Amino acid sequence: MIEGTADGRPWASYAVTVREATDGGTVVDLELRPTRRLDLRRLPQGRVAERYYGDVLAAQGYEVVERSVSTAR
């Protein structure tokens, strides 16, 4: 578990699992667990971040094989 903060306040925790893939590569499962609500003014920023998420990881040498986003609490 990784705990994140913003301005010294808890922001979210991340559950991370690393495992070996069948092809010998590495699979990293990352689950974000927000600990506080976001300001509505952050929604456009979140939409842009969602759009380029895979591209940003690809630029760093990672491949997003599967991604799911849930708004459920």
C-alpha positions as CSV (number, residue, x, y, z in Angstrom):
1,M,0.0,0.0,0.0
2,I,1.3,3.4,-0.9
3,E,-0.2,6.5,0.8
4,G,-0.2,9.8,-1.2
5,T,-0.5,13.3,0.2
6,A,-1.1,16.7,-1.3
7,D,-0.1,19.8,0.7
8,G,0.5,17.5,3.7
9,R,-3.0,16.2,3.7
10,P,-4.0,12.6,2.8
11,W,-5.1,12.4,-0.9
12,A,-5.3,8.7,-1.8
13,S,-3.8,5.3,-1.3
14,Y,-2.7,2.9,-3.9
15,A,-2.9,-0.8,-3.8
16,V,0.0,-2.2,-5.9
17,T,0.5,-5.8,-7.0
18,V,3.5,-6.9,-9.1
19,R,3.5,-10.3,-10.8
20,E,5.2,-12.2,-13.6
21,A,3.3,-12.4,-16.9
22,T,3.1,-15.6,-18.9
23,D,5.4,-14.2,-21.5
24,G,8.1,-13.5,-18.9
25,G,7.3,-9.8,-18.6
26,T,6.1,-8.0,-15.5
27,V,2.5,-7.0,-14.8
28,V,1.8,-4.2,-12.4
29,D,-1.8,-3.9,-11.1
30,L,-2.4,-0.5,-9.6
31,E,-5.7,0.5,-7.8
32,L,-6.3,4.1,-6.7
33,R,-8.3,4.5,-3.6
34,P,-9.2,8.2,-3.1
35,T,-9.4,9.3,0.5
36,R,-10.9,12.7,-0.1
37,R,-13.4,14.2,-2.6
38,L,-12.2,16.2,-5.6
39,D,-13.2,19.7,-6.4
40,L,-15.5,19.9,-9.4
41,R,-13.1,22.4,-11.0
42,R,-10.7,19.4,-11.3
43,L,-13.0,17.4,-13.7
44,P,-11.6,18.9,-16.9
45,Q,-8.1,18.2,-15.7
46,G,-9.1,14.6,-15.0
47,R,-10.6,14.1,-18.4
48,V,-7.4,15.3,-20.1
49,A,-5.3,13.1,-17.8
50,E,-7.5,10.1,-18.6
51,R,-7.1,10.7,-22.4
52,Y,-3.3,10.7,-22.3
53,Y,-2.7,8.2,-19.5
54,G,-1.6,5.4,-21.9
55,D,0.5,7.8,-24.0
56,V,2.4,9.0,-20.9
57,L,3.1,5.5,-19.8
58,A,4.2,4.4,-23.3
59,A,6.6,7.3,-23.4
60,Q,8.2,5.8,-20.3
61,G,8.4,2.4,-21.9
62,Y,5.3,0.8,-20.3
63,E,2.3,-0.7,-22.1
64,V,-1.2,-0.5,-20.8
65,V,-2.8,-3.9,-21.6
66,E,-6.0,-3.4,-19.7
67,R,-7.5,-0.5,-17.9
68,S,-10.8,0.0,-16.2
69,V,-12.2,3.1,-14.5
70,S,-15.0,3.0,-12.0
71,T,-16.8,5.9,-10.4
72,A,-18.4,3.6,-7.8
73,R,-17.6,4.2,-4.2
